[in-house]
Amino acid sequence: MVKVHAAEILEDFIRRHPDSKSSLALWLEIMQGSHLKHFPGLKAIFGAAYFVKPFTIFNISGNKYRLIAVVSYSTGIVAVDRILTHQQYDRWNEKRR
């Protein structure tokens, strides 16, 4: 089973964006019930997820938000780094280039 490190980040984001609550709760439930061994397995579950070293990016709420996490397949730990609006993600991603 996957262990997700994200409580404070999720709670804070949901406070600021209450419409994300059900999508983030579903993402968390699916992640915690998964047995991820590699990225193709994760991609089979989350078809819109993609990898931008060292992060895995998840589209949340119909691509309205982006959840950015580091996934360790060897330990089964997913560490959420941040959750951004689509616009914030575009700015963040541009700075990374």
Secondary structure, 3 states (H helix, E strand, C coil): CCEEECHHHHHHHHHHCHHHHHHHHHHHHHHHCCCCCCHHHHHHHCCCCEEECCEEEEEECCCCEEEEEEEECCCCEEEEEEEEEHHHHHHHHHHHC
